[in-house]
Amino acid sequence: MLAYCGTGQKVPQDLEPAKSHRLISRAVALMQQFGEHFDQEALAMRYNHIINKNRA
């Protein structure tokens, strides 16, 4: 279980609660930033179970 994510060097100012949608958004942004190839279907297959779990 992941409770907090660090977003910078300062603790506790740069700690925030770990939210699955934020983690996924950040992962996608990093993939785009560093030129990783991905497509929407692959992302849906990889992360859909997390999104559906949080909606229940």
MOPAC internal coordinates of N, CA, C and O (Angstrom, degrees):
PM7 1SCF
backbone

  N    0.0000 0     0.00 0     0.00 0    0    0    0
  C    1.4405 1     0.00 0     0.00 0    1    0    0
  C    1.5313 1   108.15 1     0.00 0    2    1    0
  O    1.2310 1   121.09 1   -44.08 1    3    2    1
  N    1.2869 1   115.52 1   135.92 1    3    2    1
  C    1.4576 1   122.79 1   178.69 1    5    3    2
  C    1.5159 1   107.80 1  -108.28 1    6    5    3
  O    1.2310 1   120.14 1   -59.11 1    7    6    5
  N    1.3325 1   117.34 1   120.89 1    7    6    5
  C    1.4623 1   120.61 1  -176.10 1    9    7    6
  C    1.5214 1   112.41 1   -98.78 1   10    9    7
  O    1.2310 1   120.13 1   139.47 1   11   10    9
  N    1.3395 1   117.36 1   -40.53 1   11   10    9
  C    1.4642 1   121.17 1  -176.71 1   13   11   10
  C    1.5203 1   110.23 1  -136.12 1   14   13   11
  O    1.2310 1   121.46 1   -25.68 1   15   14   13
  N    1.3388 1   114.81 1   154.32 1   15   14   13
  C    1.4633 1   121.86 1   175.05 1   17   15   14
  C    1.5137 1   107.93 1  -123.61 1   18   17   15
  O    1.2310 1   120.84 1   -39.50 1   19   18   17
  N    1.3024 1   115.99 1   140.50 1   19   18   17
  C    1.4503 1   120.82 1   174.87 1   21   19   18
  C    1.5152 1   109.50 1   -90.63 1   22   21   19
  O    1.2310 1   120.66 1   -47.92 1   23   22   21
  N    1.3241 1   116.34 1   132.08 1   23   22   21
  C    1.4643 1   120.46 1  -179.06 1   25   23   22
  C    1.5208 1   111.59 1  -112.05 1   26   25   23
  O    1.2310 1   120.70 1  -174.47 1   27   26   25
  N    1.3243 1   116.27 1     5.53 1   27   26   25
  C    1.4585 1   120.53 1  -179.77 1   29   27   26
  C    1.5117 1   110.83 1  -173.48 1   30   29   27
  O    1.2310 1   120.82 1    13.72 1   31   30   29
  N    1.3162 1   116.04 1  -166.28 1   31   30   29
  C    1.4536 1   122.43 1  -175.34 1   33   31   30
  C    1.5273 1   113.79 1   -86.75 1   34   33   31
  O    1.2310 1   119.94 1   160.06 1   35   34   33
  N    1.3162 1   117.72 1   -19.94 1   35   34   33
  C    1.4608 1   120.78 1  -173.79 1   37   35   34
  C    1.5264 1   111.46 1   -90.87 1   38   37   35
  O    1.2310 1   121.46 1   -53.09 1   39   38   37
  N    1.3346 1   114.82 1   126.91 1   39   38   37
  C    1.4534 1   120.84 1   177.61 1   41   39   38
  C    1.5190 1   106.44 1  -117.36 1   42   41   39
  O    1.2310 1   118.61 1   -50.86 1   43   42   41
  N    1.2920 1   120.25 1   129.14 1   43   42   41
  C    1.4600 1   128.89 1    11.61 1   45   43   42
  C    1.5302 1   114.18 1   -96.42 1   46   45   43
  O    1.2310 1   119.61 1  -178.68 1   47   46   45
  N    1.3347 1   118.35 1     1.32 1   47   46   45
  C    1.4713 1   120.64 1  -174.96 1   49   47   46
  C    1.5256 1   112.70 1   -57.86 1   50   49   47
  O    1.2310 1   119.78 1   144.15 1   51   50   49
  N    1.3147 1   118.02 1   -35.85 1   51   50   49
  C    1.4595 1   121.47 1  -175.17 1   53   51   50
  C    1.5275 1   113.68 1   -97.47 1   54   53   51
  O    1.2310 1   120.23 1  -162.41 1   55   54   53
  N    1.3267 1   117.17 1    17.59 1   55   54   53
  C    1.4600 1   120.66 1   173.73 1   57   55   54
  C    1.5124 1   108.94 1   -98.07 1   58   57   55
  O    1.2310 1   121.01 1   -41.04 1   59   58   57
  N    1.3226 1   115.67 1   138.96 1   59   58   57
  C    1.4615 1   120.44 1   175.95 1   61   59   58
  C    1.5188 1   108.56 1  -140.72 1   62   61   59
  O    1.2310 1   120.53 1   -26.97 1   63   62   61
  N    1.3247 1   116.58 1   153.03 1   63   62   61
  C    1.4657 1   119.40 1   178.34 1   65   63   62
  C    1.5344 1   110.55 1   -58.14 1   66   65   63
  O    1.2310 1   121.12 1   -41.08 1   67   66   65
  N    1.3116 1   115.46 1   138.92 1   67   66   65
  C    1.4634 1   120.60 1   178.37 1   69   67   66
  C    1.5228 1   109.13 1   -76.36 1   70   69   67
  O    1.2310 1   120.48 1   -60.91 1   71   70   69
  N    1.3036 1   116.69 1   119.09 1   71   70   69
  C    1.4648 1   123.36 1   177.44 1   73   71   70
  C    1.5230 1   107.66 1  -120.13 1   74   73   71
  O    1.2310 1   120.47 1   -47.92 1   75   74   73
  N    1.3098 1   116.70 1   132.08 1   75   74   73
  C    1.4643 1   120.26 1  -174.47 1   77   75   74
  C    1.5232 1   112.34 1   -57.89 1   78   77   75
  O    1.2310 1   119.68 1   137.94 1   79   78   77
  N    1.3406 1   118.21 1   -42.06 1   79   78   77
  C    1.4634 1   119.43 1  -178.14 1   81   79   78
  C    1.5302 1   110.97 1   -65.95 1   82   81   79
  O    1.2310 1   119.83 1   146.33 1   83   82   81
  N    1.3357 1   117.93 1   -33.67 1   83   82   81
  C    1.4635 1   119.96 1   176.44 1   85   83   82
  C    1.5213 1   111.51 1   -68.66 1   86   85   83
  O    1.2310 1   120.89 1   138.44 1   87   86   85
  N    1.3325 1   115.90 1   -41.56 1   87   86   85
  C    1.4655 1   119.89 1   179.14 1   89   87   86
  C    1.5283 1   111.14 1   -63.09 1   90   89   87
  O    1.2310 1   120.63 1   137.27 1   91   90   89
  N    1.3209 1   116.41 1   -42.73 1   91   90   89
  C    1.4596 1   120.35 1   179.40 1   93   91   90
  C    1.5225 1   110.34 1   -66.23 1   94   93   91
  O    1.2310 1   120.26 1   136.35 1   95   94   93
  N    1.3242 1   117.11 1   -43.65 1   95   94   93
  C    1.4690 1   120.30 1   178.56 1   97   95   94
  C    1.5215 1   111.13 1   -60.50 1   98   97   95
  O    1.2310 1   120.78 1   138.03 1   99   98   97
  N    1.3256 1   116.12 1   -41.97 1   99   98   97
  C    1.4705 1   120.04 1   178.99 1  101   99   98
  C    1.5229 1   111.06 1   -66.24 1  102  101   99
  O    1.2310 1   120.29 1   140.16 1  103  102  101
  N    1.3243 1   117.06 1   -39.84 1  103  102  101
  C    1.4690 1   120.60 1   178.52 1  105  103  102
  C    1.5241 1   110.75 1   -62.34 1  106  105  103
  O    1.2310 1   120.50 1   136.29 1  107  106  105
  N    1.3262 1   116.65 1   -43.71 1  107  106  105
  C    1.4682 1   120.67 1   178.69 1  109  107  106
  C    1.5263 1   109.91 1   -64.31 1  110  109  107
  O    1.2310 1   119.99 1   136.45 1  111  110  109
  N    1.3346 1   117.62 1   -43.55 1  111  110  109
  C    1.4670 1   120.84 1   179.13 1  113  111  110
  C    1.5263 1   111.31 1   -61.06 1  114  113  111
  O    1.2310 1   120.28 1   139.04 1  115  114  113
  N    1.3184 1   117.07 1   -40.96 1  115  114  113
  C    1.4627 1   120.13 1   178.37 1  117  115  114
  C    1.5290 1   111.39 1   -66.23 1  118  117  115
  O    1.2310 1   120.60 1   141.08 1  119  118  117
  N    1.3305 1   116.45 1   -38.92 1  119  118  117
  C    1.4630 1   119.69 1   177.71 1  121  119  118
  C    1.5244 1   110.03 1   -62.53 1  122  121  119
  O    1.2310 1   120.47 1   137.83 1  123  122  121
  N    1.3236 1   116.70 1   -42.17 1  123  122  121
  C    1.4642 1   120.46 1   179.21 1  125  123  122
  C    1.5258 1   110.57 1   -66.97 1  126  125  123
  O    1.2310 1   120.50 1   137.54 1  127  126  125
  N    1.2973 1   116.65 1   -42.46 1  127  126  125
  C    1.4617 1   121.59 1  -177.46 1  129  127  126
  C    1.5230 1   111.60 1   -63.08 1  130  129  127
  O    1.2310 1   120.17 1   140.13 1  131  130  129
  N    1.3034 1   117.28 1   -39.87 1  131  130  129
  C    1.4580 1   120.40 1  -175.34 1  133  131  130
  C    1.5256 1   113.42 1  -100.00 1  134  133  131
  O    1.2310 1   120.68 1  -165.24 1  135  134  133
  N    1.3317 1   116.30 1    14.76 1  135  134  133
  C    1.4498 1   121.16 1   170.36 1  137  135  134
  C    1.5140 1   116.21 1    75.03 1  138  137  135
  O    1.2310 1   119.82 1  -159.79 1  139  138  137
  N    1.3254 1   117.94 1    20.21 1  139  138  137
  C    1.4610 1   119.22 1   177.15 1  141  139  138
  C    1.5223 1   108.94 1   -70.55 1  142  141  139
  O    1.2310 1   120.97 1   -39.48 1  143  142  141
  N    1.3021 1   115.75 1   140.52 1  143  142  141
  C    1.4545 1   120.45 1   177.67 1  145  143  142
  C    1.5261 1   108.85 1   -83.08 1  146  145  143
  O    1.2310 1   120.19 1   -47.32 1  147  146  145
  N    1.3154 1   117.24 1   132.68 1  147  146  145
  C    1.4421 1   121.37 1   175.22 1  149  147  146
  C    1.5233 1   108.57 1  -153.12 1  150  149  147
  O    1.2310 1   120.75 1   -17.06 1  151  150  149
  N    1.3081 1   116.18 1   162.94 1  151  150  149
  C    1.4535 1   120.22 1   173.90 1  153  151  150
  C    1.5249 1   108.78 1  -135.32 1  154  153  151
  O    1.2310 1   120.59 1   -17.33 1  155  154  153
  N    1.3027 1   116.48 1   162.67 1  155  154  153
  C    1.4591 1   121.80 1  -174.66 1  157  155  154
  C    1.5229 1   112.29 1   -61.49 1  158  157  155
  O    1.2310 1   119.96 1   142.23 1  159  158  157
  N    1.3170 1   117.68 1   -37.77 1  159  158  157
  C    1.4612 1   120.44 1  -179.60 1  161  159  158
  C    1.5206 1   111.32 1   -65.08 1  162  161  159
  O    1.2310 1   120.28 1   137.69 1  163  162  161
  N    1.3216 1   117.08 1   -42.31 1  163  162  161
  C    1.4629 1   120.56 1   178.53 1  165  163  162
  C    1.5223 1   111.05 1   -64.18 1  166  165  163
  O    1.2310 1   119.93 1   138.64 1  167  166  165
  N    1.3337 1   117.75 1   -41.36 1  167  166  165
  C    1.4548 1   120.75 1   177.82 1  169  167  166
  C    1.5221 1   111.13 1   -64.22 1  170  169  167
  O    1.2310 1   120.43 1   137.96 1  171  170  169
  N    1.3157 1   116.78 1   -42.04 1  171  170  169
  C    1.4634 1   120.63 1   179.17 1  173  171  170
  C    1.5227 1   110.76 1   -62.07 1  174  173  171
  O    1.2310 1   120.43 1   136.26 1  175  174  173
  N    1.3150 1   116.79 1   -43.74 1  175  174  173
  C    1.4640 1   120.31 1   179.71 1  177  175  174
  C    1.5253 1   110.74 1   -64.57 1  178  177  175
  O    1.2310 1   120.20 1   141.32 1  179  178  177
  N    1.3158 1   117.23 1   -38.68 1  179  178  177
  C    1.4617 1   121.23 1  -176.04 1  181  179  178
  C    1.5261 1   112.37 1   -75.15 1  182  181  179
  O    1.2310 1   119.37 1   140.71 1  183  182  181
  N    1.3408 1   118.80 1   -39.29 1  183  182  181
  C    1.4566 1   121.31 1  -170.03 1  185  183  182
  C    1.5318 1   115.36 1  -115.14 1  186  185  183
  O    1.2310 1   119.48 1   177.45 1  187  186  185
  N    1.3048 1   118.60 1    -2.55 1  187  186  185
  C    1.4624 1   121.51 1  -176.24 1  189  187  186
  C    1.5251 1   112.45 1   -59.94 1  190  189  187
  O    1.2310 1   119.65 1   143.08 1  191  190  189
  N    1.3211 1   118.28 1   -36.92 1  191  190  189
  C    1.4596 1   120.51 1  -179.07 1  193  191  190
  C    1.5278 1   111.56 1   -63.03 1  194  193  191
  O    1.2310 1   119.65 1   147.11 1  195  194  193
  N    1.3247 1   118.28 1   -32.89 1  195  194  193
  C    1.4682 1   121.82 1   177.90 1  197  195  194
  C    1.5152 1   110.46 1   -68.86 1  198  197  195
  O    1.2310 1   120.95 1   135.19 1  199  198  197
  N    1.3146 1   115.78 1   -44.81 1  199  198  197
  C    1.4675 1   120.68 1  -178.95 1  201  199  198
  C    1.5210 1   110.32 1   -64.55 1  202  201  199
  O    1.2310 1   120.45 1   133.90 1  203  202  201
  N    1.3178 1   116.75 1   -46.10 1  203  202  201
  C    1.4677 1   120.16 1  -179.60 1  205  203  202
  C    1.5219 1   111.71 1   -64.67 1  206  205  203
  O    1.2310 1   119.82 1   142.89 1  207  206  205
  N    1.3187 1   117.96 1   -37.11 1  207  206  205
  C    1.4581 1   121.89 1   179.01 1  209  207  206
  C    1.5201 1   110.96 1   -61.43 1  210  209  207
  O    1.2310 1   120.41 1   140.02 1  211  210  209
  N    1.3194 1   116.82 1   -39.98 1  211  210  209
  C    1.4628 1   121.02 1  -178.20 1  213  211  210
  C    1.5281 1   112.73 1   -75.52 1  214  213  211
  O    1.2310 1   119.90 1   159.89 1  215  214  213
  N    1.2966 1   117.80 1   -20.11 1  215  214  213
  C    1.4616 1   121.18 1   179.15 1  217  215  214
  C    1.5204 1   111.16 1   -81.95 1  218  217  215
  O    1.2310 1   120.51 1   158.05 1  219  218  217
  N    1.3201 1   116.62 1   -21.95 1  219  218  217
  C    1.4758 1   120.59 1  -177.48 1  221  219  218
  C    1.5068 1   112.60 1   -74.48 1  222  221  219
  O    1.2310 1   120.10 1   180.00 1  223  222  221

